[in-house]
């Protein structure tokens, strides 16, 4: 894949996941794929729980659709910038959502993807996880 094709695939992967359509992208990820959220603390009420920031392929496929279900019309992710260097792709963007409890969820993100051939092997998300815990998961 060219750099442009990898950027396009990363954007499409992110878009489909943000719509809860992980079933549409399972062929795009490696068998040993994993996702890492760059959180460093648990949310309110979970302070004593083990911190889980890395999940494997199956856990990601099962979890991603549940995030969309916490909003009225999805996360409405917008990718503003995409960069690629070899097997690495970085996307920068925002969300613009309203939760089921009528709270505005507007976050800023950096998403990092590492490709192996034509498939995504690793996906990392940077964002304001305090906002995730206090608005999206509240």
MILUMKOL-679011 format. One record per residue (C-alpha): residue number from 1; residue in three letters; y, x, z. Coordinates in Angstrom, 3 decimals, always signed. Layout:
BEGIN
<dodren><k>NUM</k><r>Ala</r><yy>Y</yy><xx>X</xx><zz>Z</zz></dodren>
...
***
This chain:
BEGIN
<dodren><k>1</k><r>Unk</r><yy>+0.000</yy><xx>+0.000</xx><zz>+0.000</zz></dodren>
<dodren><k>2</k><r>Unk</r><yy>+3.529</yy><xx>+1.145</xx><zz>-0.679</zz></dodren>
<dodren><k>3</k><r>Unk</r><yy>+6.161</yy><xx>+1.199</xx><zz>+2.061</zz></dodren>
<dodren><k>4</k><r>Unk</r><yy>+7.714</yy><xx>-1.951</xx><zz>+0.622</zz></dodren>
<dodren><k>5</k><r>Unk</r><yy>+4.351</yy><xx>-3.725</xx><zz>+0.650</zz></dodren>
<dodren><k>6</k><r>Unk</r><yy>+3.770</yy><xx>-2.682</xx><zz>+4.282</zz></dodren>
<dodren><k>7</k><r>Unk</r><yy>+7.196</yy><xx>-4.000</xx><zz>+5.295</zz></dodren>
<dodren><k>8</k><r>Unk</r><yy>+6.512</yy><xx>-7.269</xx><zz>+3.502</zz></dodren>
<dodren><k>9</k><r>Unk</r><yy>+3.066</yy><xx>-7.565</xx><zz>+5.146</zz></dodren>
<dodren><k>10</k><r>Unk</r><yy>+4.528</yy><xx>-6.873</xx><zz>+8.617</zz></dodren>
<dodren><k>11</k><r>Unk</r><yy>+7.208</yy><xx>-9.549</xx><zz>+8.140</zz></dodren>
<dodren><k>12</k><r>Unk</r><yy>+4.649</yy><xx>-12.063</xx><zz>+6.889</zz></dodren>
<dodren><k>13</k><r>Unk</r><yy>+2.292</yy><xx>-11.226</xx><zz>+9.777</zz></dodren>
<dodren><k>14</k><r>Unk</r><yy>+5.089</yy><xx>-11.727</xx><zz>+12.286</zz></dodren>
<dodren><k>15</k><r>Unk</r><yy>+6.193</yy><xx>-14.974</xx><zz>+10.638</zz></dodren>
<dodren><k>16</k><r>Unk</r><yy>+2.709</yy><xx>-16.453</xx><zz>+10.596</zz></dodren>
<dodren><k>17</k><r>Unk</r><yy>+2.058</yy><xx>-15.431</xx><zz>+14.218</zz></dodren>
<dodren><k>18</k><r>Unk</r><yy>+5.388</yy><xx>-16.954</xx><zz>+15.269</zz></dodren>
<dodren><k>19</k><r>Unk</r><yy>+4.211</yy><xx>-20.235</xx><zz>+13.728</zz></dodren>
<dodren><k>20</k><r>Unk</r><yy>+0.909</yy><xx>-20.030</xx><zz>+15.600</zz></dodren>
<dodren><k>21</k><r>Unk</r><yy>-1.011</yy><xx>-19.281</xx><zz>+12.400</zz></dodren>
<dodren><k>22</k><r>Unk</r><yy>-3.059</yy><xx>-16.327</xx><zz>+13.643</zz></dodren>
<dodren><k>23</k><r>Unk</r><yy>-6.058</yy><xx>-17.721</xx><zz>+11.768</zz></dodren>
<dodren><k>24</k><r>Unk</r><yy>-4.206</yy><xx>-16.871</xx><zz>+8.535</zz></dodren>
<dodren><k>25</k><r>Unk</r><yy>-3.795</yy><xx>-13.167</xx><zz>+9.420</zz></dodren>
<dodren><k>26</k><r>Unk</r><yy>-7.131</yy><xx>-12.156</xx><zz>+10.919</zz></dodren>
<dodren><k>27</k><r>Unk</r><yy>-8.082</yy><xx>-10.429</xx><zz>+7.663</zz></dodren>
<dodren><k>28</k><r>Unk</r><yy>-4.912</yy><xx>-8.350</xx><zz>+7.864</zz></dodren>
<dodren><k>29</k><r>Unk</r><yy>-5.814</yy><xx>-6.628</xx><zz>+11.147</zz></dodren>
<dodren><k>30</k><r>Unk</r><yy>-8.449</yy><xx>-4.026</xx><zz>+11.903</zz></dodren>
<dodren><k>31</k><r>Unk</r><yy>-11.483</yy><xx>-4.776</xx><zz>+14.053</zz></dodren>
<dodren><k>32</k><r>Unk</r><yy>-10.099</yy><xx>-2.447</xx><zz>+16.741</zz></dodren>
<dodren><k>33</k><r>Unk</r><yy>-6.543</yy><xx>-3.840</xx><zz>+16.472</zz></dodren>
<dodren><k>34</k><r>Unk</r><yy>-4.527</yy><xx>-4.115</xx><zz>+19.649</zz></dodren>
<dodren><k>35</k><r>Unk</r><yy>-1.158</yy><xx>-5.505</xx><zz>+20.689</zz></dodren>
<dodren><k>36</k><r>Unk</r><yy>+1.116</yy><xx>-3.962</xx><zz>+23.301</zz></dodren>
<dodren><k>37</k><r>Unk</r><yy>+4.049</yy><xx>-5.710</xx><zz>+24.920</zz></dodren>
<dodren><k>38</k><r>Unk</r><yy>+6.477</yy><xx>-3.255</xx><zz>+26.448</zz></dodren>
<dodren><k>39</k><r>Unk</r><yy>+6.902</yy><xx>-5.151</xx><zz>+29.697</zz></dodren>
<dodren><k>40</k><r>Unk</r><yy>+6.981</yy><xx>-3.132</xx><zz>+32.881</zz></dodren>
<dodren><k>41</k><r>Unk</r><yy>+6.767</yy><xx>-5.919</xx><zz>+35.469</zz></dodren>
<dodren><k>42</k><r>Unk</r><yy>+5.260</yy><xx>-9.363</xx><zz>+35.804</zz></dodren>
<dodren><k>43</k><r>Unk</r><yy>+7.367</yy><xx>-12.492</xx><zz>+35.966</zz></dodren>
<dodren><k>44</k><r>Unk</r><yy>+8.313</yy><xx>-14.548</xx><zz>+39.018</zz></dodren>
<dodren><k>45</k><r>Unk</r><yy>+5.283</yy><xx>-15.744</xx><zz>+40.938</zz></dodren>
<dodren><k>46</k><r>Unk</r><yy>+3.058</yy><xx>-13.120</xx><zz>+39.292</zz></dodren>
<dodren><k>47</k><r>Unk</r><yy>+4.317</yy><xx>-10.057</xx><zz>+41.151</zz></dodren>
<dodren><k>48</k><r>Unk</r><yy>+0.928</yy><xx>-9.363</xx><zz>+42.757</zz></dodren>
<dodren><k>49</k><r>Unk</r><yy>-1.105</yy><xx>-9.940</xx><zz>+39.592</zz></dodren>
<dodren><k>50</k><r>Unk</r><yy>-2.345</yy><xx>-6.951</xx><zz>+37.586</zz></dodren>
<dodren><k>51</k><r>Unk</r><yy>+0.136</yy><xx>-5.955</xx><zz>+34.878</zz></dodren>
<dodren><k>52</k><r>Unk</r><yy>-1.414</yy><xx>-6.581</xx><zz>+31.470</zz></dodren>
<dodren><k>53</k><r>Unk</r><yy>+0.557</yy><xx>-5.180</xx><zz>+28.576</zz></dodren>
<dodren><k>54</k><r>Unk</r><yy>-2.196</yy><xx>-4.351</xx><zz>+26.085</zz></dodren>
<dodren><k>55</k><r>Unk</r><yy>-4.537</yy><xx>-6.926</xx><zz>+24.586</zz></dodren>
<dodren><k>56</k><r>Unk</r><yy>-7.286</yy><xx>-6.571</xx><zz>+22.020</zz></dodren>
<dodren><k>57</k><r>Unk</r><yy>-7.717</yy><xx>-8.402</xx><zz>+18.729</zz></dodren>
<dodren><k>58</k><r>Unk</r><yy>-9.475</yy><xx>-11.500</xx><zz>+20.066</zz></dodren>
<dodren><k>59</k><r>Unk</r><yy>-7.087</yy><xx>-11.968</xx><zz>+22.998</zz></dodren>
<dodren><k>60</k><r>Unk</r><yy>-4.078</yy><xx>-11.663</xx><zz>+20.678</zz></dodren>
<dodren><k>61</k><r>Unk</r><yy>-5.489</yy><xx>-14.167</xx><zz>+18.172</zz></dodren>
<dodren><k>62</k><r>Unk</r><yy>-6.100</yy><xx>-16.646</xx><zz>+20.997</zz></dodren>
<dodren><k>63</k><r>Unk</r><yy>-2.802</yy><xx>-16.086</xx><zz>+22.836</zz></dodren>
<dodren><k>64</k><r>Unk</r><yy>-0.171</yy><xx>-15.981</xx><zz>+20.084</zz></dodren>
<dodren><k>65</k><r>Unk</r><yy>-0.358</yy><xx>-19.707</xx><zz>+19.183</zz></dodren>
<dodren><k>66</k><r>Unk</r><yy>+0.239</yy><xx>-20.705</xx><zz>+22.819</zz></dodren>
<dodren><k>67</k><r>Unk</r><yy>+3.689</yy><xx>-19.078</xx><zz>+22.761</zz></dodren>
<dodren><k>68</k><r>Unk</r><yy>+4.795</yy><xx>-21.363</xx><zz>+19.932</zz></dodren>
<dodren><k>69</k><r>Unk</r><yy>+3.619</yy><xx>-24.374</xx><zz>+21.928</zz></dodren>
<dodren><k>70</k><r>Unk</r><yy>+6.245</yy><xx>-23.628</xx><zz>+24.582</zz></dodren>
<dodren><k>71</k><r>Unk</r><yy>+9.062</yy><xx>-24.398</xx><zz>+22.146</zz></dodren>
<dodren><k>72</k><r>Unk</r><yy>+10.233</yy><xx>-27.514</xx><zz>+20.330</zz></dodren>
<dodren><k>73</k><r>Unk</r><yy>+10.281</yy><xx>-26.030</xx><zz>+16.818</zz></dodren>
<dodren><k>74</k><r>Unk</r><yy>+8.786</yy><xx>-22.545</xx><zz>+17.182</zz></dodren>
<dodren><k>75</k><r>Unk</r><yy>+10.426</yy><xx>-19.222</xx><zz>+17.942</zz></dodren>
<dodren><k>76</k><r>Unk</r><yy>+12.439</yy><xx>-19.204</xx><zz>+14.706</zz></dodren>
<dodren><k>77</k><r>Unk</r><yy>+12.222</yy><xx>-15.437</xx><zz>+14.347</zz></dodren>
<dodren><k>78</k><r>Unk</r><yy>+14.639</yy><xx>-13.736</xx><zz>+11.992</zz></dodren>
<dodren><k>79</k><r>Unk</r><yy>+14.010</yy><xx>-10.203</xx><zz>+10.756</zz></dodren>
<dodren><k>80</k><r>Unk</r><yy>+17.299</yy><xx>-8.415</xx><zz>+10.180</zz></dodren>
<dodren><k>81</k><r>Unk</r><yy>+16.137</yy><xx>-4.887</xx><zz>+9.387</zz></dodren>
<dodren><k>82</k><r>Unk</r><yy>+12.847</yy><xx>-3.416</xx><zz>+8.178</zz></dodren>
<dodren><k>83</k><r>Unk</r><yy>+12.015</yy><xx>+0.298</xx><zz>+7.943</zz></dodren>
<dodren><k>84</k><r>Unk</r><yy>+8.849</yy><xx>+2.098</xx><zz>+6.926</zz></dodren>
<dodren><k>85</k><r>Unk</r><yy>+7.681</yy><xx>+5.688</xx><zz>+7.163</zz></dodren>
<dodren><k>86</k><r>Unk</r><yy>+4.126</yy><xx>+6.365</xx><zz>+6.034</zz></dodren>
<dodren><k>87</k><r>Unk</r><yy>+1.817</yy><xx>+4.092</xx><zz>+8.022</zz></dodren>
<dodren><k>88</k><r>Unk</r><yy>+4.561</yy><xx>+3.015</xx><zz>+10.455</zz></dodren>
<dodren><k>89</k><r>Unk</r><yy>+6.800</yy><xx>-0.044</xx><zz>+10.064</zz></dodren>
<dodren><k>90</k><r>Unk</r><yy>+9.632</yy><xx>-1.080</xx><zz>+12.389</zz></dodren>
<dodren><k>91</k><r>Unk</r><yy>+11.270</yy><xx>-4.484</xx><zz>+12.260</zz></dodren>
<dodren><k>92</k><r>Unk</r><yy>+14.376</yy><xx>-5.532</xx><zz>+14.169</zz></dodren>
<dodren><k>93</k><r>Unk</r><yy>+15.305</yy><xx>-9.138</xx><zz>+14.712</zz></dodren>
<dodren><k>94</k><r>Unk</r><yy>+15.976</yy><xx>-12.120</xx><zz>+16.928</zz></dodren>
<dodren><k>95</k><r>Unk</r><yy>+14.572</yy><xx>-15.449</xx><zz>+18.068</zz></dodren>
<dodren><k>96</k><r>Unk</r><yy>+16.435</yy><xx>-18.723</xx><zz>+18.276</zz></dodren>
<dodren><k>97</k><r>Unk</r><yy>+14.392</yy><xx>-21.374</xx><zz>+20.051</zz></dodren>
<dodren><k>98</k><r>Unk</r><yy>+14.628</yy><xx>-24.263</xx><zz>+22.470</zz></dodren>
<dodren><k>99</k><r>Unk</r><yy>+11.876</yy><xx>-24.623</xx><zz>+25.056</zz></dodren>
<dodren><k>100</k><r>Unk</r><yy>+10.140</yy><xx>-27.877</xx><zz>+25.887</zz></dodren>
<dodren><k>101</k><r>Unk</r><yy>+12.379</yy><xx>-27.958</xx><zz>+28.982</zz></dodren>
<dodren><k>102</k><r>Unk</r><yy>+15.520</yy><xx>-27.767</xx><zz>+26.791</zz></dodren>
<dodren><k>103</k><r>Unk</r><yy>+16.334</yy><xx>-24.147</xx><zz>+27.664</zz></dodren>
<dodren><k>104</k><r>Unk</r><yy>+17.726</yy><xx>-21.914</xx><zz>+24.923</zz></dodren>
<dodren><k>105</k><r>Unk</r><yy>+15.511</yy><xx>-18.917</xx><zz>+24.237</zz></dodren>
<dodren><k>106</k><r>Unk</r><yy>+17.415</yy><xx>-16.349</xx><zz>+22.207</zz></dodren>
<dodren><k>107</k><r>Unk</r><yy>+15.976</yy><xx>-12.841</xx><zz>+22.408</zz></dodren>
<dodren><k>108</k><r>Unk</r><yy>+16.405</yy><xx>-9.573</xx><zz>+20.508</zz></dodren>
<dodren><k>109</k><r>Unk</r><yy>+13.365</yy><xx>-7.615</xx><zz>+19.351</zz></dodren>
<dodren><k>110</k><r>Unk</r><yy>+12.041</yy><xx>-4.416</xx><zz>+17.910</zz></dodren>
<dodren><k>111</k><r>Unk</r><yy>+8.533</yy><xx>-4.788</xx><zz>+16.506</zz></dodren>
<dodren><k>112</k><r>Unk</r><yy>+6.488</yy><xx>-1.715</xx><zz>+15.633</zz></dodren>
<dodren><k>113</k><r>Unk</r><yy>+3.412</yy><xx>-1.791</xx><zz>+13.397</zz></dodren>
<dodren><k>114</k><r>Unk</r><yy>+0.946</yy><xx>+0.957</xx><zz>+12.535</zz></dodren>
<dodren><k>115</k><r>Unk</r><yy>-1.152</yy><xx>+0.442</xx><zz>+9.440</zz></dodren>
<dodren><k>116</k><r>Unk</r><yy>-4.558</yy><xx>+1.876</xx><zz>+8.656</zz></dodren>
<dodren><k>117</k><r>Unk</r><yy>-4.973</yy><xx>+1.479</xx><zz>+4.935</zz></dodren>
<dodren><k>118</k><r>Unk</r><yy>-3.912</yy><xx>-2.068</xx><zz>+4.090</zz></dodren>
<dodren><k>119</k><r>Unk</r><yy>-4.556</yy><xx>-3.474</xx><zz>+7.561</zz></dodren>
<dodren><k>120</k><r>Unk</r><yy>-2.539</yy><xx>-3.500</xx><zz>+10.776</zz></dodren>
<dodren><k>121</k><r>Unk</r><yy>-4.207</yy><xx>-1.465</xx><zz>+13.521</zz></dodren>
<dodren><k>122</k><r>Unk</r><yy>-1.502</yy><xx>-1.645</xx><zz>+16.185</zz></dodren>
<dodren><k>123</k><r>Unk</r><yy>+1.441</yy><xx>-3.921</xx><zz>+16.973</zz></dodren>
<dodren><k>124</k><r>Unk</r><yy>+4.001</yy><xx>-3.255</xx><zz>+19.719</zz></dodren>
<dodren><k>125</k><r>Unk</r><yy>+6.814</yy><xx>-5.566</xx><zz>+20.803</zz></dodren>
<dodren><k>126</k><r>Unk</r><yy>+10.016</yy><xx>-4.565</xx><zz>+22.580</zz></dodren>
<dodren><k>127</k><r>Unk</r><yy>+12.260</yy><xx>-7.354</xx><zz>+23.906</zz></dodren>
<dodren><k>128</k><r>Unk</r><yy>+13.890</yy><xx>-8.661</xx><zz>+27.083</zz></dodren>
<dodren><k>129</k><r>Unk</r><yy>+10.786</yy><xx>-9.587</xx><zz>+29.048</zz></dodren>
<dodren><k>130</k><r>Unk</r><yy>+12.832</yy><xx>-10.894</xx><zz>+31.955</zz></dodren>
<dodren><k>131</k><r>Unk</r><yy>+14.137</yy><xx>-13.521</xx><zz>+29.535</zz></dodren>
<dodren><k>132</k><r>Unk</r><yy>+10.586</yy><xx>-14.248</xx><zz>+28.369</zz></dodren>
<dodren><k>133</k><r>Unk</r><yy>+9.459</yy><xx>-14.821</xx><zz>+31.968</zz></dodren>
<dodren><k>134</k><r>Unk</r><yy>+12.467</yy><xx>-16.814</xx><zz>+33.166</zz></dodren>
<dodren><k>135</k><r>Unk</r><yy>+13.047</yy><xx>-19.000</xx><zz>+30.099</zz></dodren>
<dodren><k>136</k><r>Unk</r><yy>+10.051</yy><xx>-19.117</xx><zz>+27.783</zz></dodren>
<dodren><k>137</k><r>Unk</r><yy>+7.360</yy><xx>-19.105</xx><zz>+30.469</zz></dodren>
<dodren><k>138</k><r>Unk</r><yy>+9.322</yy><xx>-21.008</xx><zz>+33.141</zz></dodren>
***
